[in-house]
Amino acid sequence: VEAQGPEVRLPHQAVHREVDLTAGDSHEEGWVDVLDEDRILRWGTETQSDYQGELVVDFVADGTSKLTVRLRTSHDDGVDAKLGQALTELKAALEGVAVQLQ
């Protein structure tokens, strides 16, 4: 499937991309959807691992943002711990950017 550019999509319609995912020796085909206006990023695979996720950015008063992450997977191989680590690293990176912008 070809990616849709912003000029050919309707408001609140996702920009969709098919992607190749590689982790170690594992290779899968997946997808990513971006809904700019709604500040939503969705991703997933449609293979036996049945993995899907969503990241939603909500703006809060005083210029801060709230991130909500949802995951669905048929495997529980430490996903919670890995997600917690990834979110901690993302928070630190974003806080570093905010400090640099001030």
N, C-alpha and C positions, 0 to 999 in steps of 0.2 A: 504494500500500500504506500503510495506517495504521501509525503507530509503535506499538509494543507498550510498555505501561507496565510498570514492575517488578512490579506486583501481579498481572499476568496471564502472566508468563513463568516457566519452570522455571529452577532454578539452572544457571548456566553457559550459559544461552541468551541470545543477543545481543538487545539492544534495537536495532531496525532502523529507519532513517529514509531515505526517498527525499529527495534534495536537488537543487537547481538550481545548477549551477556556471557562473560567468562569469569569463572571463579575457580582457581586451581585448575584441575583437569576437567571440570564441568563446563559445558557449553549449552546455552539455551537461547531460544528466540523469545523476545519480550516486546513490550510496548511502553510508551510514555505518552501521557496526555497532559497538556498544559492549558489551564483556563485562566488566562491573564486577568480578566476583569474580576473574577471571583477569588483570585489568589489561591488557586488549588493546583497541586501537582499530583497526578496519579500514575502508578506504574504497576507492572505485573508480568507474569508469564502464563502461558496456557498449556503447560506441559504437566507431567505427573506431580511436580512439586506444588502446583496450584498456589502461586505466591502473588499477592496483590497488596498494594499499599497506597496511602493517601497522605499528603501533607497539606494542611490548610493554614493560611496565615490570616489572623484577625488582628486588626489594629485596635489598640486600647488607648484610653486617654493618656495624655502627656507624651505622645510620640513613641510609646513602647508597643511591642507586638506580642501576640500569644500564638504559639505554634501548637497545632494538634496533629499528632501522627497516629494513623490507624494501620495495622497490619493484619493480613489474613494469610495463614500458611497451614499446610497439612503436616508440616514437620516442626517439632519443638526441640531444636538442637541448640538451646541457649539463646534464643531470639531475644528474650527480654533483656538479658545482660548485654548483648551486643547492641541492641537499640539504645539502652541507657548510656552506654559508652559513646555511641555515635552522637547522641543528643548533647551530652556533656561537652564533647569536642566541638560541635557546631555552636553551642552557646558561647564557649570561650573564643572561638574565631569571630563570631559576630560582635561580641563585646570588644574585642581588639580593634575591629573596624570602626566601631562607634567612637572609641577613644581617639583613634587617628583622625576622624572627621571633625572632632571638636577643636 
